[in-house]
Amino acid sequence: MYDVIVVGGGHAGCEASLACARTNHKTLLVTGNIKNIADMPCNPSIGGSAKGIVVREIDALGGEMGRNADKSLLQIKMLNSAKGPAVRALRAQADKITYPKNMLNTLKSTPNLEIKEAIVEDLIVEDNIVKGIILEDGTKLESKIVILTTGTYLKADILIGDTRKREGPHGEKPSNHLSDKLKEYGFNIIRLKTGTPQRIDKNSIDFSKTKLENGDDKYWTFSFDNKVYYDKDEQVPCHLIYTNEETHKIIKENLNKSSMYGGLKDIKGIGPRYCPSIEDKIVRFADKERHQLFLEPESIYYDDIYIQGFSTSMPRDIQEKMVHSLPGLEHAIINKYAYAIEYDAIDAKQLKQSLETKVLENLFTAGQINGTSGYEEAACQGLMAGINASLKLDGKEPLILKRNEAYIGVLIDDLVTKGVIDPYRLLTSRAEYRLLLRHDNADIRLREYGYKVGLISKEKYNKFLDKKEKIENLTEYLKNTKLTPKKETNEKLLSLGVQEINSNITLYNLIKRPEVKLEKLQSFLDKEYDIDILEQVEINIKYEGYIKKALDEASRMVDLDNKKIPDDINYDKIHNLASEAKQKLKEIRPTSIGQALRISGVNPADISLIMVYIKKEYFYESK
């Protein structure tokens, strides 16, 4: 008998298992192949736009992905560093051998956690309550909670040209029956698709025809522990190339041979809108003369190079022509051909915001089974499912992150409120309050939660409190310290590249000047501060007006989210409610007015009717 059984050993499964085990619950991780734990079947990277901030949020809450990425990286960059702080995010090339190896070692060394290699065929269900799993050989394993993190393995089909083969990303046996069982229990099953590009032998590439892309010349970490495991001067380079007229011609002439464009007639899966295949790019952006591609190393232990941005489901002979049309790859040797993969997922609108399903009690789902794409999106869901499973076992309320608190909150709210049509990918544009959800302040936003749920140690929490105190102290010091336009003061400012002052000014107001960097003013401070403290304070000062506006807007949203909708509300009794709104509200069953307002098809007039109805009916009932 286990407290929690986690099905699937990908990024969601690893985070869910660790969260449950670390909060003192007996946990079993069941995976089809132990060798594929924390596998990276597609892009060998962690982070990216918005995603890098998610990794920081995972770390702030006590998850593992950030720490593991720091131990396994080949190269790291801060994206959008020349732009505002709202869109800056880390992206690292991870070693495809080291990352899974480190994660497996972490899992094996974690108390309360067991790992079992098996295929799960069914759930043990009694009175719509999940009580365990049933393996392929009929073995029953009991648990109080089950978390499904099956990734792309539910009825997985590999698609290349006009061929379809039922197998996982590395030729493994997929789960052929679990999604059918879920459908029998009442889940809506949808079909999705994603893909991956070719892997090229590094020694067959002429890098003289490519543009060198090095890592940053300063140290970065995803984890707030700030432990550095790499030498910034020894990072493995990437290279930039572009498609050309010949590439586009080959693709257009053979479009009907692509699995997704006629090669296979029975494809139902919908591909990712924001990570399209190269065929999609050529068709959808026909006016573009070229598309950028990155040649990225997969590992220091072998020579495969990943062509970022070149995923396809073309036949192998056409892939050869496509690859050889690219600059520097005229004589490239393809070690592994590109493919698309089609798989089953569930309708995320059948989930609560805790990621427990509405269909079966004590069943949680996380990752690509919920319709998302990407390692980071999967990992953060796994972490939240693990946290909320643990909280439920302890008889506590779930942790629901709001849209103004975390990208994780944005992702989960989007999933359960809007559902998905194509694989969901996080983007900065999805967040209304992205100035509040920055790379630099993820710990300020979330570490308190991590400590409360038991995933952040007392030592780390005290370090966090010390950081907060230093931020507050430095802010007050800057507000209370004035500079006068003395000759020596102006000479000092000019030597630092800061324009001289003509009247008394506080350091706080001086920093509001666009050209002034707080780091340059260290000599004016009462003591020396770490760079992350200076960065946090400077952003808060420079963007003070914008941050205040965002906080005011978020406060109004939180007020609406705090207006709860009774679980037993009968929408059929609300007169004049629009038909589409009624149908959507009955399907999703929002828990708050705020969530109801975010449902597509529900407009402000419908919300007004709901609020009047609740006030009238439930106020009278309480009387």
Summary of the structure (lengths in Angstrom):
residues: 623
radius of gyration: 26.1
end to end distance: 45.8
largest distance: 85.2
contacts: 2167
relative contact order: 0.12
helix: 41%
strand: 19%
